[in-house]
Amino acid sequence: MNAFINTSSAAAPVARPVSLSGSVVRVGRWLRNVSRRNAVINELDRLSDRELADIGLNRSEIRSVFSMANRDAR
């Protein structure tokens, strides 16, 4: 007779195995996205205030545009 029978009605959460290659792919995507984000921010930072106004941005909004886009993508 087994003394370790689970009598609870709730099933215990099952941990999914995480593959190392999948983790490496996710980190690679994250690094690529950060690199692209920084490149765009740097390019926008080089624009004059007038050029930013032409595309509807203030200098203080440059970084917040990315945080809003990231939040909407989730």
N, CA, C and O of each residue as an XYZ file, in Angstrom:
296
protein
N       0.845     -1.177      0.000
C       0.000      0.000      0.000
C       0.895      1.247      0.000
O       1.895      1.307      0.715
N       0.524      2.215     -0.795
C       1.295      3.449     -0.913
C       0.800      4.446      0.129
O      -0.391      4.752      0.176
N       1.699      4.951      0.957
C       1.336      5.893      2.011
C       1.326      7.334      1.518
O       0.954      8.233      2.272
N       1.714      7.572      0.304
C       1.810      8.934     -0.207
C       0.761      9.210     -1.279
O       1.084      9.759     -2.332
N      -0.451      8.846     -1.029
C      -1.537      9.074     -1.974
C      -2.030     10.503     -1.800
O      -2.291     10.949     -0.682
N      -2.155     11.216     -2.911
C      -2.647     12.592     -2.876
C      -4.162     12.555     -2.835
O      -4.798     12.105     -3.789
N      -4.755     13.029     -1.730
C      -6.206     13.007     -1.585
C      -6.827     14.372     -1.824
O      -8.050     14.500     -1.767
N      -6.031     15.389     -2.089
C      -6.597     16.713     -2.330
C      -7.233     16.768     -3.709
O      -6.824     16.055     -4.625
N      -8.235     17.621     -3.842
C      -8.916     17.732     -5.127
C      -8.164     18.627     -6.109
O      -8.352     18.516     -7.320
N      -7.318     19.510     -5.595
C      -6.558     20.411     -6.475
C      -5.288     19.713     -6.949
O      -4.535     19.152     -6.153
N      -5.073     19.757     -8.226
C      -3.873     19.145     -8.778
C      -2.681     20.057     -8.548
O      -2.789     21.280     -8.647
N      -1.570     19.462     -8.247
C      -0.348     20.243     -8.052
C       0.120     20.774     -9.396
O       0.014     20.083    -10.409
N       0.646     22.015     -9.414
C       1.142     22.555    -10.690
C       2.301     21.717    -11.204
O       3.166     21.280    -10.444
N       2.295     21.512    -12.480
C       3.343     20.723    -13.114
C       4.338     21.680    -13.754
O       3.961     22.548    -14.542
N       5.591     21.518    -13.416
C       6.632     22.380    -13.982
C       6.947     21.928    -15.403
O       7.175     20.746    -15.659
N       6.954     22.881    -16.310
C       7.328     22.555    -17.687
C       8.836     22.538    -17.800
O       9.518     23.401    -17.248
N       9.345     21.579    -18.499
C      10.794     21.580    -18.708
C      11.189     22.742    -19.615
O      10.529     23.004    -20.621
N      12.242     23.421    -19.263
C      12.724     24.556    -20.049
C      13.962     24.098    -20.799
O      14.933     23.626    -20.208
N      13.903     24.247    -22.094
C      15.064     23.842    -22.879
C      16.078     24.974    -22.906
O      15.720     26.150    -22.963
N      17.307     24.608    -22.865
C      18.374     25.597    -22.897
C      18.373     26.349    -24.218
O      18.600     27.559    -24.241
N      18.121     25.650    -25.313
C      18.131     26.321    -26.617
C      17.000     27.341    -26.710
O      17.178     28.404    -27.304
N      15.834     27.030    -26.128
C      14.728     27.987    -26.131
C      15.059     29.230    -25.333
O      14.699     30.340    -25.722
N      15.746     29.045    -24.215
C      16.153     30.186    -23.398
C      17.168     31.053    -24.134
O      17.107     32.281    -24.069
N      18.081     30.424    -24.818
C      19.096     31.162    -25.572
C      18.443     31.962    -26.695
O      18.835     33.098    -26.961
N      17.450     31.372    -27.349
C      16.736     32.070    -28.419
C      16.017     33.291    -27.853
O      16.053     34.365    -28.452
N      15.364     33.132    -26.703
C      14.651     34.267    -26.090
C      15.610     35.384    -25.701
O      15.313     36.559    -25.919
N      16.748     35.033    -25.132
C      17.739     36.047    -24.761
C      18.266     36.740    -26.016
O      18.460     37.956    -26.018
N      18.497     35.978    -27.073
C      18.960     36.568    -28.333
C      17.958     37.551    -28.900
O      18.335     38.625    -29.368
N      16.667     37.190    -28.863
C      15.622     38.115    -29.337
C      15.585     39.379    -28.492
O      15.466     40.487    -29.016
N      15.689     39.200    -27.170
C      15.646     40.344    -26.265
C      16.810     41.287    -26.563
O      16.622     42.501    -26.643
N      18.014     40.731    -26.728
C      19.179     41.568    -27.032
C      19.017     42.297    -28.363
O      19.367     43.471    -28.478
N      18.490     41.605    -29.359
C      18.270     42.233    -30.668
C      17.255     43.377    -30.546
O      17.438     44.443    -31.135
N      16.193     43.148    -29.783
C      15.179     44.193    -29.606
C      15.728     45.395    -28.856
O      15.416     46.535    -29.199
N      16.540     45.154    -27.837
C      17.150     46.263    -27.092
C      18.080     47.050    -28.001
O      18.110     48.280    -27.953
N      18.833     46.348    -28.824
C      19.750     47.018    -29.748
C      18.989     47.888    -30.742
O      19.375     49.027    -31.003
N      17.912     47.350    -31.292
C      17.091     48.124    -32.241
C      16.468     49.334    -31.558
O      16.459     50.433    -32.111
N      15.947     49.125    -30.353
C      15.322     50.217    -29.600
C      16.328     51.331    -29.358
O      16.022     52.505    -29.566
N      17.527     50.967    -28.921
C      18.549     51.975    -28.660
C      18.970     52.702    -29.928
O      19.256     53.898    -29.889
N      19.010     51.993    -31.051
C      19.378     52.640    -32.317
C      18.331     53.678    -32.712
O      18.678     54.770    -33.163
N      17.061     53.344    -32.547
C      15.993     54.287    -32.898
C      16.007     55.478    -31.946
O      15.850     56.619    -32.379
N      16.194     55.222    -30.660
C      16.254     56.323    -29.685
C      17.417     57.250    -30.021
O      17.265     58.471    -29.991
N      18.562     56.684    -30.338
C      19.722     57.524    -30.690
C      19.448     58.357    -31.936
O      19.824     59.527    -32.007
N      18.795     57.751    -32.910
C      18.483     58.496    -34.133
C      17.485     59.625    -33.847
O      17.643     60.735    -34.355
N      16.481     59.350    -33.051
C      15.512     60.396    -32.702
C      16.168     61.490    -31.866
O      15.826     62.663    -32.012
N      17.102     61.124    -30.993
C      17.812     62.123    -30.188
C      18.628     63.080    -31.050
O      18.872     64.221    -30.656
N      19.051     62.615    -32.229
C      19.838     63.469    -33.126
C      18.991     64.473    -33.893
O      19.526     65.426    -34.458
N      17.670     64.273    -33.920
C      16.803     65.210    -34.629
C      16.681     66.501    -33.839
O      16.804     66.515    -32.615
N      16.438     67.580    -34.559
C      16.210     68.865    -33.893
C      14.803     68.878    -33.292
O      13.968     68.038    -33.628
N      14.553     69.829    -32.409
C      13.224     69.951    -31.810
C      12.161     70.194    -32.883
O      11.039     69.698    -32.780
N      12.519     70.949    -33.892
C      11.590     71.218    -34.991
C      11.255     69.938    -35.759
O      10.095     69.683    -36.079
N      12.274     69.144    -36.047
C      12.038     67.882    -36.758
C      11.185     66.923    -35.923
O      10.323     66.227    -36.459
N      11.428     66.892    -34.623
C      10.596     66.050    -33.748
C       9.153     66.542    -33.747
O       8.222     65.737    -33.784
N       8.964     67.861    -33.705
C       7.614     68.420    -33.730
C       6.905     68.063    -35.037
O       5.693     67.846    -35.048
N       7.650     68.004    -36.124
C       7.057     67.632    -37.418
C       6.478     66.221    -37.400
O       5.503     65.942    -38.098
N       7.068     65.337    -36.613
C       6.539     63.970    -36.528
C       5.681     63.766    -35.280
O       5.296     62.641    -34.957
N       5.383     64.869    -34.579
C       4.451     64.818    -33.460
C       5.044     64.381    -32.138
O       4.331     63.854    -31.284
N       6.333     64.591    -31.956
C       6.989     64.206    -30.699
C       7.675     65.387    -30.047
O       8.147     66.304    -30.719
N       7.720     65.350    -28.738
C       8.586     66.234    -27.968
C       9.790     65.402    -27.559
O       9.712     64.175    -27.494
N      10.893     66.065    -27.286
C      12.103     65.346    -26.889
C      11.854     64.480    -25.649
O      12.408     63.387    -25.535
N      11.032     64.961    -24.731
C      10.770     64.213    -23.496
C       9.911     62.972    -23.723
O       9.810     62.126    -22.835
N       9.297     62.851    -24.884
C       8.412     61.715    -25.170
C       9.107     60.554    -25.864
O       8.512     59.487    -26.022
N      10.339     60.738    -26.276
C      11.014     59.720    -27.092
C      11.027     58.366    -26.393
O      10.614     57.369    -26.985
N      11.484     58.308    -25.165
C      11.584     57.024    -24.469
C      10.223     56.484    -24.046
O      10.026     55.270    -24.002
N       9.291     57.367    -23.737
C       7.971     56.895    -23.309
C       7.207     56.236    -24.454
O       6.350     55.388    -24.209
N       7.501     56.609    -25.694
C       6.858     55.972    -26.847
C       7.175     54.481    -26.849
O       6.305     53.661    -27.141
N       8.405     54.132    -26.528
C       8.799     52.724    -26.518
C       8.173     51.972    -25.358
O       7.785     50.814    -25.517
N       8.066     52.600    -24.198
C       7.454     51.894    -23.071
C       5.968     51.670    -23.324
O       5.430     50.640    -22.920
N       5.288     52.617    -23.988
C       3.875     52.423    -24.323
C       3.714     51.331    -25.372
O       2.799     50.513    -25.276
N       4.589     51.309    -26.371
C       4.517     50.281    -27.406
C       4.774     48.900    -26.830
O       4.132     47.925    -27.221
N       5.714     48.819    -25.901
C       6.026     47.542    -25.270
C       4.853     47.064    -24.423
O       4.546     45.872    -24.413
N       4.197     47.971    -23.718
C       3.044     47.615    -22.888
C       1.877     47.157    -23.772
O       1.176     46.209    -23.420
N       1.664     47.819    -24.912
C       0.566     47.455    -25.814
C       0.813     46.131    -26.506
O      -0.136     45.438    -26.874
N       2.080     45.766    -26.690
C       2.416     44.518    -27.393
C       2.169     43.288    -26.527
O       2.124     42.173    -27.046
N       2.013     43.462    -25.255
C       1.819     42.301    -24.347
C       0.433     41.766    -24.405
O       0.114     40.801    -23.710
